[in-house]
């Protein structure tokens, strides 16, 4: 924090586990309240300077951070793979480039403030709208995309002139620490601070009186906890929470190509993705044929080669428990159990015959598991899709353009893909409705959320 690496004040540490082996792979600081106090004080001091930096200065700093991350990609990949078990080629070929892209996008956004034109709305008075930074931002990142979600949080906040105290997930802290070390070369001391620790550390962060805004990417339950604590001090919140994405497959879709696309969306990152394509709704006329196609694709997937392990023993136990409780009226076509004799791998799994009120349909799975339900017509497809509390992402698979447009308008989700599922762009917003939270990551919409709007009116003679 404050531009330098320091141990937790109490000297306490946490063990880190490599989920690919189940073995201890390192330690991290277990920060307490005094550490959070120190980080907030550093961010508060830095804000007085950083808020007065010009957009051009912020842009240059973020561009330099992006260049440094790109140059040190292998070092970041080492840390990310060690603590997540991800497939290394995915980290280096997809995730780190996306991080670099997001940093560069927000570097540009720093110099493109939007607002109402200065004008005379009352005789003899000129009104101006100012967009200003919010202040110190407390941010909590998840374990499924430690580096990428960290970048998605700090980039818009810093671009808008805020300062940051970021807490990474307790199982995956190292890339956040590396990122802070890189950023310290280009930012004022204290502009970007990382506090490692557990859930108590996160609670101390949210409850602290200094932050004006709290952002979390995590489970719906965690988001409710954060919102409840933040409300006591009227802090602004940015909540990117759970998902349970429906994928609507209509009878005119190319079933083989659709099965390939959905398998990719379902098993990417071992299904540990809030937008994962895990809840498939299929036209009853092609249901059996599609299940056969999807099962064949899933059976070819290889844990450890095509996707990595689950994040922890606890997550493995959770997914295993969901499959052990599959009701008798459902059918497990492939998978359904842990894979291998070490690490936290789970077999790619396809389950059909489920009903809308079954646990596997209602709950976010966060594992390499796909459920398949059938629908009779378009109206039922939309009803089933919208019939869960989440509202983050969805997709429509059809060759009928009119249907795609019509159904996209009916789906109550923050993102609707058509004939694909999962691609994101830094220029486009990502965020949901309902129990998936509120606020947007990426895009100009995210940048705007890290600003406040001020009206300045001047009387002239």
C-alpha positions as CSV (number, residue, x, y, z in Angstrom):
1,X,0.0,0.0,0.0
2,X,1.0,3.7,-0.4
3,X,3.3,2.5,-3.3
4,X,5.2,-0.1,-1.3
5,X,4.8,-3.8,-0.4
6,X,4.3,-4.2,3.4
7,X,3.5,-7.1,5.6
8,X,0.2,-7.2,7.6
9,X,0.6,-5.4,10.9
10,X,-0.1,-8.5,12.9
11,X,2.2,-10.6,10.9
12,X,-0.6,-13.1,10.1
13,X,-0.7,-15.0,6.8
14,X,-3.0,-17.2,4.8
15,X,-1.9,-20.4,3.0
16,X,-2.6,-20.5,-0.8
17,X,-3.5,-23.7,-2.6
18,X,-2.9,-24.7,-6.2
19,X,-6.3,-26.1,-7.2
20,X,-4.6,-28.2,-10.0
21,X,-2.8,-30.3,-7.3
22,X,-4.5,-29.5,-4.0
23,X,-1.1,-28.6,-2.5
24,X,0.0,-25.5,-0.8
25,X,1.7,-23.1,-3.2
26,X,2.4,-20.0,-1.2
27,X,1.2,-17.6,1.4
28,X,-0.4,-14.1,1.5
29,X,-0.9,-11.4,4.1
30,X,-4.0,-11.7,6.3
31,X,-4.8,-8.0,6.8
32,X,-6.7,-6.7,9.8
33,X,-8.5,-3.4,10.6
34,X,-5.3,-1.5,11.2
35,X,-4.0,-2.5,7.7
36,X,-7.3,-1.3,6.2
37,X,-7.0,1.9,8.1
38,X,-3.5,2.5,6.7
39,X,-4.6,1.8,3.1
40,X,-7.6,4.1,3.4
41,X,-5.4,6.8,4.8
42,X,-3.0,6.4,1.9
43,X,-5.8,6.5,-0.6
44,X,-7.3,9.6,1.0
45,X,-4.0,11.5,0.8
46,X,-3.4,10.4,-2.8
47,X,-6.9,11.5,-3.8
48,X,-6.2,15.1,-3.0
49,X,-3.5,15.0,-5.7
50,X,-4.9,12.5,-8.2
51,X,-8.3,14.2,-8.4
52,X,-6.5,17.3,-9.7
53,X,-4.5,15.5,-12.4
54,X,-5.5,16.2,-15.9
55,X,-7.3,13.6,-18.1
56,X,-4.1,13.5,-20.2
57,X,-2.0,12.6,-17.2
58,X,-4.4,9.8,-16.2
59,X,-4.5,8.5,-19.7
60,X,-0.7,8.3,-19.9
61,X,-0.5,6.5,-16.5
62,X,-3.0,3.9,-17.6
63,X,-1.3,3.4,-21.0
64,X,2.0,2.8,-19.3
65,X,0.4,0.3,-16.9
66,X,-1.1,-1.5,-19.9
67,X,2.3,-1.6,-21.6
68,X,4.0,-2.9,-18.5
69,X,1.4,-5.6,-18.0
70,X,1.7,-6.7,-21.6
71,X,5.5,-6.8,-21.4
72,X,5.3,-8.9,-18.2
73,X,2.5,-11.1,-19.3
74,X,4.4,-14.4,-18.5
75,X,5.1,-13.3,-15.0
76,X,1.4,-12.5,-14.5
77,X,0.4,-15.8,-16.1
78,X,2.7,-17.7,-13.7
79,X,0.8,-16.2,-10.7
80,X,-2.6,-16.6,-12.2
81,X,-2.1,-20.2,-13.2
82,X,-0.6,-21.2,-9.9
83,X,-3.5,-19.9,-7.9
84,X,-6.4,-20.7,-10.3
85,X,-5.2,-23.8,-12.2
86,X,-6.4,-22.2,-15.5
87,X,-5.1,-23.4,-18.8
88,X,-2.1,-21.3,-19.4
89,X,-2.7,-20.7,-23.1
90,X,-6.1,-19.2,-22.2
91,X,-4.6,-16.8,-19.7
92,X,-1.8,-15.6,-22.0
93,X,-3.9,-15.7,-25.3
94,X,-7.2,-14.4,-24.1
95,X,-7.4,-13.0,-20.5
96,X,-4.2,-10.9,-20.3
97,X,-4.9,-9.3,-23.7
98,X,-8.4,-8.5,-22.5
99,X,-6.9,-6.8,-19.4
100,X,-4.5,-4.8,-21.6
101,X,-7.4,-3.8,-23.9
102,X,-9.5,-2.6,-20.9
103,X,-6.7,-0.5,-19.5
104,X,-6.2,1.1,-22.9
105,X,-9.9,1.7,-23.4
106,X,-10.3,3.5,-20.0
107,X,-7.2,5.5,-20.7
108,X,-9.0,6.9,-23.7
109,X,-12.2,7.3,-21.7
110,X,-10.4,9.6,-19.3
111,X,-10.2,12.2,-22.1
112,X,-13.7,11.9,-23.3
113,X,-16.0,13.3,-20.6
114,X,-19.6,13.7,-21.6
115,X,-22.2,16.1,-20.3
116,X,-24.8,18.7,-21.0
117,X,-23.7,21.7,-22.9
118,X,-23.0,25.0,-21.1
119,X,-26.0,27.2,-21.7
120,X,-28.3,29.9,-20.2
121,X,-31.3,28.1,-18.9
122,X,-32.4,31.1,-16.8
123,X,-32.0,34.7,-18.0
124,X,-28.8,36.2,-16.7
125,X,-27.3,32.8,-15.6
126,X,-25.0,30.4,-17.2
127,X,-25.1,26.7,-16.1
128,X,-22.2,24.3,-16.4
129,X,-22.2,20.5,-15.6
130,X,-19.1,19.2,-14.0
131,X,-18.2,15.5,-13.9
132,X,-15.9,14.9,-10.9
133,X,-14.3,11.8,-9.3
134,X,-16.3,10.2,-6.5
135,X,-13.4,9.8,-4.1
136,X,-11.8,6.8,-2.5
137,X,-13.3,3.5,-3.9
138,X,-13.3,0.3,-2.0
139,X,-13.2,-2.6,-4.4
140,X,-13.5,-6.4,-3.9
141,X,-12.5,-8.8,-6.7
142,X,-13.5,-12.5,-7.1
143,X,-11.4,-15.6,-7.5
144,X,-12.7,-16.8,-10.9
145,X,-10.9,-14.0,-12.9
146,X,-8.6,-12.4,-10.4
147,X,-6.5,-10.3,-12.7
148,X,-9.2,-9.4,-15.2
149,X,-11.9,-8.4,-12.7
150,X,-9.2,-6.4,-10.8
151,X,-8.4,-4.5,-13.9
152,X,-12.1,-4.0,-14.7
153,X,-12.5,-2.3,-11.3
154,X,-9.4,-0.2,-11.0
155,X,-9.2,1.1,-14.6
156,X,-12.4,3.2,-14.7
157,X,-12.0,4.3,-11.1
158,X,-8.4,5.6,-11.8
159,X,-9.3,7.0,-15.2
160,X,-12.1,9.2,-13.6
161,X,-9.6,10.5,-10.9
162,X,-10.5,8.3,-8.0
163,X,-8.1,6.4,-5.8
164,X,-8.6,2.7,-4.9
165,X,-8.2,0.2,-2.2
166,X,-8.7,-3.2,-3.7
167,X,-9.1,-6.5,-1.9
168,X,-8.5,-9.6,-4.0
169,X,-10.1,-12.9,-3.2
170,X,-8.3,-14.7,-0.4
171,X,-7.4,-17.7,-2.6
172,X,-6.1,-15.7,-5.6
173,X,-4.3,-12.5,-4.4
174,X,-1.0,-12.6,-6.3
175,X,-1.8,-11.0,-9.6
176,X,-3.5,-8.0,-7.8
177,X,-0.2,-7.5,-5.8
178,X,1.8,-7.7,-9.0
179,X,-0.5,-5.2,-10.6
180,X,-0.1,-2.8,-7.7
181,X,3.6,-3.1,-8.0
182,X,3.5,-2.2,-11.7
183,X,1.1,0.6,-11.1
184,X,3.3,2.1,-8.4
185,X,5.8,3.0,-11.1
186,X,3.3,5.3,-12.8
187,X,0.8,6.5,-10.2
188,X,1.2,8.7,-7.1
189,X,1.9,6.8,-3.9
190,X,-1.5,5.6,-2.5
191,X,-3.5,6.0,-5.6
192,X,-3.8,2.2,-5.9
193,X,-3.6,0.1,-2.8
194,X,-4.1,-3.7,-2.4
195,X,-5.1,-5.2,0.9
196,X,-5.0,-9.0,1.0
197,X,-7.1,-11.0,3.5
198,X,-10.2,-12.9,4.2
199,X,-13.9,-12.1,4.5
200,X,-13.4,-10.1,7.7
201,X,-10.9,-8.0,5.8
202,X,-13.5,-7.3,3.2
203,X,-16.1,-6.4,5.8
204,X,-13.7,-3.9,7.3
205,X,-13.1,-2.4,3.9
206,X,-16.9,-2.0,3.2
207,X,-17.6,-0.6,6.7
208,X,-14.8,1.9,6.7
209,X,-15.9,5.5,6.8
210,X,-13.5,6.7,4.1
211,X,-14.8,5.2,0.9
212,X,-17.5,6.9,-1.1
213,X,-18.2,4.0,-3.3
214,X,-18.0,0.2,-2.8
215,X,-17.7,-2.2,-5.7
216,X,-17.9,-6.0,-5.5
217,X,-17.9,-8.8,-8.0
218,X,-19.1,-11.9,-6.2
219,X,-22.1,-14.0,-5.2
220,X,-25.6,-12.5,-4.7
221,X,-25.3,-13.2,-1.0
222,X,-22.0,-11.3,-0.8
223,X,-23.6,-8.5,-2.7
224,X,-26.5,-8.2,-0.3
225,X,-24.1,-8.2,2.6
226,X,-22.1,-5.4,1.0
227,X,-25.2,-3.4,0.1
228,X,-26.5,-3.7,3.7
229,X,-23.3,-2.5,5.3
230,X,-22.8,0.3,2.8
231,X,-26.4,1.5,3.2
232,X,-25.6,2.4,6.9
233,X,-23.2,5.1,5.7
234,X,-25.1,5.9,2.4
235,X,-22.1,4.7,0.3
236,X,-22.7,4.2,-3.4
237,X,-22.5,0.6,-4.5
238,X,-21.6,-1.1,-7.7
239,X,-22.6,-4.8,-7.6
240,X,-21.7,-7.4,-10.2
241,X,-23.2,-10.6,-8.8
242,X,-24.3,-14.0,-9.7
243,X,-25.9,-15.3,-12.9
244,X,-27.9,-18.2,-14.2
245,X,-27.9,-17.6,-17.9
246,X,-30.6,-19.1,-20.1
247,X,-29.6,-20.2,-23.7
248,X,-32.7,-20.5,-25.9
249,X,-32.3,-23.0,-28.7
250,X,-35.0,-22.9,-31.3
251,X,-35.9,-25.7,-33.7
252,X,-34.4,-23.9,-36.8
253,X,-30.9,-23.6,-35.2
254,X,-28.0,-25.6,-36.6
255,X,-27.9,-28.2,-33.7
256,X,-24.3,-29.4,-34.2
257,X,-22.8,-25.9,-34.4
258,X,-25.1,-24.7,-31.5
259,X,-23.9,-27.6,-29.3
260,X,-20.3,-26.7,-30.0
261,X,-20.9,-23.1,-29.2
262,X,-22.9,-23.8,-26.0
263,X,-20.3,-26.3,-24.8
264,X,-17.6,-23.6,-25.1
265,X,-19.8,-21.2,-23.1
266,X,-20.6,-23.8,-20.5
267,X,-17.2,-25.3,-19.8
268,X,-14.9,-22.2,-20.3
269,X,-13.0,-21.7,-17.0
270,X,-14.6,-24.9,-15.7
271,X,-18.0,-23.1,-15.7
272,X,-16.8,-20.7,-13.1
273,X,-18.2,-17.7,-14.8
274,X,-21.3,-15.6,-13.9
275,X,-22.3,-15.6,-17.6
276,X,-21.7,-19.4,-18.0
277,X,-24.0,-21.1,-20.5
278,X,-25.3,-23.6,-18.0
279,X,-29.1,-23.4,-18.4
280,X,-30.2,-24.5,-21.9
281,X,-33.8,-24.3,-23.0
282,X,-34.6,-26.3,-26.2
283,X,-37.5,-26.5,-28.6
284,X,-39.3,-29.8,-27.7
285,X,-39.2,-30.9,-31.3
286,X,-35.4,-31.1,-31.4
287,X,-34.8,-31.7,-27.7
288,X,-33.5,-35.2,-27.9
289,X,-31.4,-34.6,-31.0
290,X,-29.8,-31.6,-29.3
291,X,-29.1,-33.4,-26.1
292,X,-27.3,-36.1,-28.1
293,X,-25.2,-33.5,-29.9
294,X,-24.3,-31.7,-26.6
295,X,-23.5,-34.9,-24.8
296,X,-21.1,-35.9,-27.5
297,X,-19.3,-32.6,-27.4
298,X,-19.2,-32.6,-23.6
299,X,-17.8,-36.1,-23.5
300,X,-14.8,-35.0,-25.7
301,X,-13.8,-32.3,-23.2
302,X,-10.8,-33.1,-21.0
303,X,-10.4,-31.6,-17.6
304,X,-6.9,-30.3,-17.2
305,X,-6.5,-29.8,-21.0
306,X,-9.7,-28.1,-22.2
307,X,-10.4,-26.4,-18.9
308,X,-9.0,-26.1,-15.4
309,X,-10.0,-27.2,-12.0
310,X,-12.6,-25.7,-9.6
311,X,-11.1,-23.1,-7.4
312,X,-11.1,-24.9,-4.1
313,X,-12.0,-28.1,-2.2
314,X,-15.1,-26.2,-1.0
315,X,-16.2,-25.4,-4.5
316,X,-15.7,-29.0,-5.6
317,X,-17.8,-30.2,-2.7
318,X,-20.5,-27.8,-3.6
319,X,-20.7,-28.9,-7.2
320,X,-20.5,-32.5,-6.2
321,X,-23.4,-32.0,-3.8
322,X,-25.6,-30.5,-6.5
323,X,-25.1,-33.5,-8.7
324,X,-25.6,-36.0,-5.8
325,X,-29.0,-34.4,-5.2
326,X,-30.2,-34.6,-8.8
327,X,-33.9,-35.7,-8.7
328,X,-35.0,-39.1,-10.0
329,X,-36.9,-37.5,-12.9
330,X,-33.7,-36.1,-14.4
331,X,-31.0,-37.9,-16.4
332,X,-27.2,-37.4,-16.2
333,X,-26.0,-38.1,-19.7
334,X,-22.3,-37.7,-19.1
335,X,-20.1,-36.6,-16.2
336,X,-21.6,-35.9,-12.8
337,X,-18.6,-36.5,-10.6
338,X,-15.0,-35.3,-9.8
339,X,-12.3,-36.2,-12.2
340,X,-8.8,-37.5,-11.5
341,X,-7.0,-38.4,-8.3
342,X,-5.6,-34.9,-7.4
343,X,-6.7,-31.4,-7.6
344,X,-10.2,-30.1,-7.8
345,X,-11.3,-31.2,-11.3
346,X,-14.9,-32.1,-12.2
347,X,-16.1,-33.9,-15.3
348,X,-18.0,-32.0,-18.0
349,X,-21.6,-32.8,-17.2
350,X,-25.0,-32.7,-19.1
351,X,-28.3,-33.2,-17.3
352,X,-31.7,-33.2,-18.9
353,X,-35.3,-33.8,-17.6
354,X,-35.1,-31.1,-15.0
355,X,-38.0,-29.0,-13.9
356,X,-38.1,-25.3,-13.3
357,X,-38.2,-25.6,-9.5
358,X,-35.3,-28.1,-9.3
359,X,-32.2,-26.9,-7.5
360,X,-29.9,-27.3,-10.5
361,X,-32.1,-24.9,-12.5
362,X,-32.7,-22.4,-9.7
363,X,-29.1,-22.1,-8.4
364,X,-26.0,-20.7,-10.0
365,X,-23.9,-23.8,-10.4
366,X,-20.4,-22.4,-11.0
367,X,-19.0,-25.6,-12.4
368,X,-18.7,-27.5,-15.7
369,X,-22.4,-28.5,-15.7
370,X,-25.1,-27.9,-18.3
371,X,-28.8,-28.4,-17.6
372,X,-31.3,-28.9,-20.5
373,X,-35.0,-28.2,-20.3
374,X,-37.6,-28.4,-23.1
375,X,-40.1,-25.7,-24.2
376,X,-43.2,-26.0,-26.4
377,X,-43.2,-22.6,-28.0
378,X,-41.6,-19.1,-27.9
379,X,-43.8,-17.8,-25.1
380,X,-42.9,-20.7,-22.8
381,X,-39.2,-20.3,-23.7
382,X,-39.3,-16.7,-22.5
383,X,-41.3,-17.6,-19.4
384,X,-38.8,-20.3,-18.4
385,X,-35.8,-18.1,-19.2
386,X,-37.1,-15.2,-17.1
387,X,-38.3,-17.5,-14.3
388,X,-35.2,-17.1,-12.1
389,X,-34.1,-14.2,-9.8
390,X,-30.9,-13.6,-11.8
391,X,-30.7,-11.2,-14.8
392,X,-27.1,-11.0,-16.0
393,X,-26.8,-12.8,-19.4
394,X,-28.7,-14.8,-21.9
395,X,-28.6,-16.0,-25.5
396,X,-30.9,-16.8,-28.4
397,X,-29.9,-19.5,-31.0
398,X,-32.0,-19.3,-34.2
399,X,-31.7,-18.5,-37.9
400,X,-35.0,-16.4,-37.8
401,X,-33.9,-12.8,-37.5
402,X,-37.4,-11.6,-36.5
403,X,-37.5,-14.1,-33.7
404,X,-34.1,-13.1,-32.5
405,X,-35.1,-9.4,-32.3
406,X,-38.4,-10.2,-30.7
407,X,-37.1,-12.6,-28.0
408,X,-34.1,-10.4,-27.2
409,X,-36.5,-7.6,-26.3
410,X,-38.4,-10.0,-24.0
411,X,-35.5,-11.4,-22.1
412,X,-34.9,-9.7,-18.7
413,X,-31.1,-9.8,-18.8
414,X,-28.4,-7.2,-19.0
415,X,-26.8,-8.9,-22.1
416,X,-28.4,-10.9,-24.8
417,X,-26.2,-12.7,-27.4
418,X,-27.6,-14.1,-30.6
419,X,-26.0,-17.3,-32.0
420,X,-23.1,-16.9,-29.6
421,X,-22.6,-16.7,-25.9
422,X,-19.9,-15.1,-23.9
423,X,-17.8,-12.6,-26.0
424,X,-17.2,-9.2,-24.4
425,X,-15.7,-6.0,-25.7
426,X,-14.2,-3.2,-23.6
427,X,-16.5,-0.7,-25.5
428,X,-19.7,-2.5,-24.5
429,X,-21.3,-2.7,-21.0
430,X,-21.4,-5.8,-18.8
431,X,-23.8,-5.9,-15.9
432,X,-27.2,-7.3,-14.9
433,X,-30.6,-6.8,-13.3
434,X,-32.4,-8.3,-10.3
435,X,-30.2,-10.6,-8.1
436,X,-27.4,-10.1,-10.6
437,X,-26.9,-6.7,-9.1
438,X,-26.6,-3.2,-10.6
439,X,-24.0,-1.1,-12.3
440,X,-21.9,-1.8,-15.4
441,X,-18.4,-3.0,-15.9
442,X,-16.5,-2.0,-19.1
443,X,-17.6,0.8,-21.5
444,X,-18.4,4.4,-21.0
445,X,-21.2,3.4,-18.7
446,X,-18.7,2.0,-16.2
447,X,-16.6,5.1,-16.4
448,X,-19.6,7.3,-15.7
449,X,-20.4,5.4,-12.5
450,X,-17.1,6.4,-11.0
451,X,-18.0,10.1,-11.4
452,X,-20.4,12.4,-9.7
453,X,-22.4,15.2,-11.4
454,X,-22.2,18.8,-10.2
455,X,-24.2,21.8,-11.4
456,X,-22.4,25.1,-11.3
457,X,-24.6,28.2,-12.1
458,X,-23.0,31.6,-12.5
459,X,-25.0,34.9,-12.5
460,X,-23.7,37.6,-14.9
461,X,-24.6,41.2,-15.4
